[in-house]
C-alpha cells in the first residue's frame, strides 16, 4: 500500500506518537492511502486537494477519522460503487469491502482499533437492516 503522509512523513509520525486525531482516505482497491492530522487537513475533501487530487475524487476513497481509541468511518456509499445497480447489494458490497480495506490500512500503520460507523451515517445501513426483517 502506498501511503502519502501530509504535510510530511515526520509531521504525521509525530502526530501518531502523540495520539492526535488523524484523517485518512483509503482507495477502494486498497492500493493507496492519504493520512494527515485532523487539525492540518480539517476535512477529507480538503486533504485530497492538498495532495493534488480533485475534491470530486472523494467518492473513490473510504474515509475515516481515528486515533488509538478507535476509527470512525464516514460511511457514504457512492451511487456508482463497483457498477452495482441494486442499492441494497451496492451498500452490502461497500460495507464488506470497507471493513476489510480499512482494517488492513489501520493494521499496516500499527493501529489495532475498532471501526465504528457513527449514527449520522447509519441511515445507509437501514437498507440492509430492513432486508433482514
N, C-alpha and C positions, 0 to 999 in steps of 0.2 A: 504494500500500500504506500503510495506517495503522499506524504503529509506536508502541507505548507503551513508554517508557523508564522503568524503575522502579529506584530510588525517584524519580529525576528525570532530566531530559534532561542536565543538567550532570554529574551523577554518572556516567551511562553514557558520555557523551562523554569524560570524563576517563579512565574505565576503558579505552575504546577506544584513546586516545592512549598509555596506559601498557601496552597489550597484555596486560591482565588477562584471565583466562578469563571467558567470558560464557556465559550460558544464553539460549536463545531458544525460543520457541514460535511456530510459523507456522501459521495456519489452513489447513485443507485446500484452500480455494479461493484461497489466497494473498492475500487482501484485508487481513488483519490479522496483526500480529506483536507479540510482547511480548519485551523484552530486558532483562537485568539482569546485574550482576556475579555470578559464581558465589558469592562469599562473602556477598553480600547476600541472595540468594534461596535458596541451598542446593540445592533440588530443584525440578523443573518444576511439580509439583502445588502446592507452597508458593507459588511465584511466581504461579500462576493465582489462588490465593485472595487474595494480597496486592493484586492489581489488580481484585478484585471478581467473579471467576468462581467457580463451584463447582469443587471438586477433581475431581468426576466429569466435568467438561468436558475432561479430559486427552485423551480419545480423539477430540477434534476438531482436534488440532494435531499437526504434525510437531515433534519435539523434538531440539534439538542443543545441544552444548557446543562452544565454539570459541574460537580465538584466531588470531593471524597464522600459526601453523604448520599449521592445518587445522581441520576440523569433524568431530566425532564425532556420528553420527546414532543416537539411541535408536530403533532400528528395531523397533517393535511395531505390527503391523497389527491394527486393531480388527476383530472378527468381523462387524461390520455396515458395513465400509467400502464406500461407494457402493452398498450393497444388493447387492453381488456375492455370490452364493451359493457358487460353486465356490472353494475355498480357494486353489488354485494361481492362478486368474485374479485373485482379490482381491489376493493378495500381489504379483503381477506389476503390477497397476494401481497399487498403493500405492508400489511401488519406482519405477516410471516417473514418477508424479506427484511423489513426494517429491524425487527428484533435480532435477526441473525447478523446483519451487517453492522448495526450499531454496537452490538456486543463484541464483535470481532475488533472493531475500531478501539473501543474502550480498553479491551484487554491488551491490544498492541501498544498502548501508551501507559500501561500499568494500572489501570483502573478496573477493579472488580467490584462494580456497584450495580444496584438495581436500576431498571429503566421504568420510569413512570410516565403515563400519559395523563397530563393534568386534566381536570374535569372539563375545562373550557374546550378541550379538543376531543372529548369522548363522544360528542354527538355523531361523529363519523362511525363510531363503533355501534351505535344504536341499530344501524342497518343489519349488522351481523347478529346482534342480540335478539332482534325480532324474529330472525330466521329460526332460532333455536326453540322458540315457544310454540 
